[in-house]
Amino acid sequence: MTCDESVPVCQVVCGVDASAFVVRLCDGLPGPAPGTPGEHGVDAAGQLLRAVEQGRASGKRLIVDLAGLTVLTRDLLNVLLVPIRRGGQLPWLAGPLSTQALRRLRVTGTYPLFEVFPTLAAALRRATV
């Protein structure tokens, strides 16, 4: 199962590894919409939600790679919290996280809810254990 959807400011790419379902969320090209530096719209949140749901349905550990993401918006963070609201497990987050993403997680008090790894490779190693 794979997905590859993009909007002008964001890319959501996901796929199944042997031990995990990985969703890579990153800034896309050609760049942010005028007047909204680094912001992602509802389309990006919808794409992420579909990817998260595919990951949950796969039965594998869900890992969201945020290394390529500059700005973690409120909408994207809300999508990352959807699994716990539906009685599931939160995705693991892989970095390195941008300063802004780390700040948003800490300011909202959600950082301790997630298992955060320094790299995708570290998360994948842990998923195989």
C-alpha positions in Angstrom: 0.0 0.0 0.0 1.5 3.4 -0.9 0.3 6.9 -1.3 1.9 9.9 -2.9 -0.2 13.1 -2.8 1.0 16.7 -2.8 -0.3 20.2 -2.6 1.8 23.3 -3.4 3.3 23.7 0.1 3.3 20.2 1.5 4.0 16.6 0.5 2.6 13.5 2.2 4.4 10.4 1.1 3.8 7.1 2.8 4.6 3.4 2.3 5.0 0.1 4.1 8.3 -1.0 5.4 8.7 -4.6 6.7 8.2 -3.4 10.3 6.4 -0.1 10.0 4.1 2.1 8.0 6.0 5.3 7.4 4.5 8.7 6.5 6.9 11.3 5.4 5.7 14.9 5.9 7.8 17.6 4.3 7.7 21.0 2.8 6.9 20.8 -0.9 7.8 22.7 -3.9 7.5 25.4 -5.2 7.2 26.9 -1.7 4.7 28.4 0.6 1.7 30.3 -0.7 2.1 34.0 -0.7 1.6 35.6 2.7 1.7 32.2 4.5 5.4 31.3 5.0 5.7 27.6 5.7 2.0 27.2 6.4 0.0 24.2 5.3 -3.7 24.3 4.4 -6.6 22.0 5.0 -5.7 19.9 2.0 -2.4 19.0 3.7 -4.2 18.0 6.9 -6.7 16.0 4.9 -3.9 14.2 3.1 -2.1 13.5 6.3 -5.3 12.2 7.9 -5.8 9.7 5.0 -2.2 8.6 5.3 -2.5 8.1 9.1 -5.7 6.1 8.6 -3.9 3.9 6.0 -1.1 3.4 8.5 -3.5 2.4 11.2 -5.3 0.0 8.9 -2.0 -1.6 7.9 -1.7 -3.0 11.4 2.0 -2.0 11.5 3.7 0.6 13.7 2.9 4.1 12.3 5.9 6.4 12.1 5.6 10.0 10.9 8.9 11.4 9.6 8.9 15.1 10.2 12.6 15.7 9.3 11.6 17.6 6.1 8.9 19.7 7.7 9.7 23.3 8.7 6.3 24.3 10.3 4.1 21.9 12.2 0.7 23.7 12.1 -2.2 23.3 14.5 -4.1 21.4 11.9 -1.3 18.9 11.3 -0.7 18.4 15.0 -4.5 17.7 15.4 -4.3 15.0 12.8 -1.3 13.4 14.5 -3.5 13.2 17.7 -6.4 11.5 15.9 -5.4 7.9 16.6 -5.5 8.4 20.4 -8.9 10.1 20.1 -10.1 7.0 18.4 -8.7 4.6 21.0 -5.5 3.8 19.1 -1.8 4.5 19.6 -0.2 7.7 18.6 2.3 7.6 15.8 6.0 7.7 16.6 7.6 10.9 15.4 11.0 10.8 13.6 13.2 13.9 13.2 15.3 15.7 13.5 12.4 18.1 14.3 12.5 21.7 13.3 12.8 24.3 16.1 9.2 25.4 15.4 7.8 21.8 15.4 9.5 21.0 18.7 8.3 24.3 20.1 4.7 23.6 19.1 4.8 20.1 20.6 6.2 21.5 23.9 3.9 24.6 24.1 0.8 22.5 23.5 1.9 20.0 26.1 1.7 17.1 23.6 5.5 16.4 23.4 5.4 13.8 26.2 2.5 12.0 24.5 4.6 11.0 21.5 7.6 8.8 21.2 10.1 11.0 19.4 13.2 9.6 17.6 16.2 11.6 16.4 16.0 10.0 12.9 13.8 7.8 10.9 16.5 5.1 10.9 16.4 5.1 14.7 12.6 4.7 14.7 12.7 1.9 12.2 15.4 0.1 14.2 13.2 0.3 17.3 10.1 -0.9 15.3 11.9 -4.2 14.5 12.5 -5.0 18.1 
